[in-house]
């Protein structure tokens, strides 16, 4: 019988090139929400709980921020190239 299960590598793409601007906005909003929860914590345990979660979220936040910068740079280059092409004299 053939194995029909998928591996994690087949299911998810972890390439920074696969991160979208929407992913960036989502992670940024989730992180901001977690910071608010940490500041509203009623005791030391919950404050530390949110601090631990934020440390882990910061890893993803760092990755998605870098990927978003690359995405914005690539988009800007593409738009500049289109603009240059429209300004070139036609022969």
Sine and cosine of phi, psi and omega as CSV:
sin_phi,cos_phi,sin_psi,cos_psi,sin_omega,cos_omega
0.00,0.00,0.67,-0.74,-0.03,-1.00
-0.98,0.21,0.56,-0.83,0.04,-1.00
-0.99,0.15,0.88,-0.48,-0.06,-1.00
-0.98,-0.22,0.10,0.99,0.01,-1.00
-0.98,0.21,0.47,-0.88,0.04,-1.00
-0.96,-0.26,0.54,-0.84,0.04,-1.00
-1.00,0.06,0.26,-0.97,0.01,-1.00
-0.87,0.49,-0.60,0.80,-0.03,-1.00
-0.91,0.41,-0.54,0.84,0.01,-1.00
-0.97,0.24,-0.52,0.85,-0.12,-0.99
-0.99,0.15,-0.62,0.78,-0.09,-1.00
-0.87,-0.50,0.59,-0.81,0.06,-1.00
-0.93,-0.36,0.90,-0.45,-0.05,-1.00
-0.98,-0.18,0.25,0.97,0.01,-1.00
-0.94,0.34,0.68,-0.73,0.07,-1.00
-0.87,0.50,-0.39,0.92,0.02,-1.00
-0.95,0.32,-0.28,0.96,-0.01,-1.00
-1.00,0.01,-0.11,0.99,-0.01,-1.00
-0.99,0.16,0.74,-0.67,-0.02,-1.00
-0.97,-0.23,0.17,-0.98,0.07,-1.00
-0.89,0.45,-0.55,0.83,0.04,-1.00
-0.91,0.42,-0.63,0.78,0.06,-1.00
-0.87,0.50,-0.68,0.73,0.03,-1.00
-0.86,0.51,-0.74,0.67,-0.01,-1.00
-0.89,0.46,-0.63,0.77,0.00,-1.00
-0.90,0.43,-0.76,0.65,-0.03,-1.00
-0.91,0.41,-0.63,0.77,0.03,-1.00
-0.88,0.48,-0.71,0.70,0.00,-1.00
-0.91,0.42,-0.67,0.74,0.03,-1.00
-0.89,0.45,-0.64,0.76,0.01,-1.00
-0.91,0.40,-0.70,0.72,0.03,-1.00
-0.87,0.49,-0.63,0.77,0.04,-1.00
-0.89,0.45,-0.66,0.76,0.00,-1.00
-0.92,0.40,-0.61,0.79,0.05,-1.00
-0.89,0.46,-0.68,0.74,0.03,-1.00
-0.88,0.47,-0.68,0.73,0.01,-1.00
-0.89,0.46,-0.64,0.77,0.01,-1.00
-0.89,0.45,-0.69,0.72,-0.01,-1.00
-0.93,0.37,-0.41,0.91,0.02,-1.00
-1.00,-0.05,0.01,1.00,-0.04,-1.00
-0.84,0.54,0.67,-0.75,-0.05,-1.00
-1.00,0.01,-0.19,0.98,0.01,-1.00
-0.46,-0.89,0.18,-0.98,-0.08,-1.00
-0.89,0.46,-0.63,0.78,-0.02,-1.00
-0.86,0.52,-0.75,0.66,-0.03,-1.00
-0.93,0.37,-0.60,0.80,0.05,-1.00
-0.87,0.50,-0.73,0.69,0.02,-1.00
-0.92,0.39,-0.57,0.82,0.05,-1.00
-0.85,0.52,-0.76,0.65,0.02,-1.00
-0.93,0.37,-0.53,0.85,0.05,-1.00
-0.90,0.44,-0.67,0.74,0.03,-1.00
-0.90,0.44,-0.70,0.72,0.02,-1.00
-0.89,0.46,-0.66,0.75,0.01,-1.00
-0.90,0.43,-0.61,0.79,0.03,-1.00
-0.87,0.50,-0.65,0.76,0.02,-1.00
-0.95,0.30,-0.63,0.78,0.01,-1.00
-0.92,0.40,-0.52,0.85,0.00,-1.00
-0.89,0.47,-0.47,0.88,0.06,-1.00
-0.90,0.44,-0.76,0.65,0.03,-1.00
-0.92,0.39,-0.63,0.78,-0.01,-1.00
-0.88,0.47,-0.66,0.75,0.04,-1.00
-0.89,0.45,-0.72,0.69,0.00,-1.00
-0.89,0.45,-0.70,0.71,-0.06,-1.00
-0.95,0.31,-0.52,0.85,0.05,-1.00
-0.91,0.41,-0.71,0.70,0.03,-1.00
-0.89,0.46,-0.67,0.74,0.01,-1.00
-0.91,0.41,-0.61,0.79,0.01,-1.00
-0.92,0.40,-0.61,0.79,0.05,-1.00
-0.89,0.45,-0.69,0.72,0.04,-1.00
-0.88,0.47,-0.66,0.75,0.01,-1.00
-0.89,0.45,-0.71,0.71,0.02,-1.00
-0.90,0.43,-0.64,0.77,0.02,-1.00
-0.90,0.44,-0.72,0.69,0.00,-1.00
-0.89,0.46,-0.69,0.72,0.01,-1.00
-0.89,0.46,-0.68,0.73,0.04,-1.00
-0.89,0.46,-0.66,0.75,0.03,-1.00
-0.89,0.45,-0.67,0.74,0.00,-1.00
-0.90,0.44,-0.67,0.74,0.01,-1.00
-0.92,0.40,-0.64,0.77,0.02,-1.00
-0.91,0.42,-0.63,0.78,0.02,-1.00
-0.90,0.44,-0.68,0.73,0.04,-1.00
-0.88,0.47,-0.66,0.75,0.01,-1.00
-0.90,0.43,-0.70,0.72,0.03,-1.00
-0.87,0.48,-0.66,0.75,0.00,-1.00
-0.89,0.45,-0.59,0.81,0.01,-1.00
-0.96,0.28,-0.41,0.91,-0.02,-1.00
-1.00,0.03,-0.24,0.97,0.01,-1.00
-0.91,0.40,0.64,-0.77,0.04,-1.00
-0.93,0.37,0.65,-0.76,0.02,-1.00
-1.00,0.02,0.72,-0.69,0.01,-1.00
-0.97,-0.26,0.00,0.00,0.00,0.00
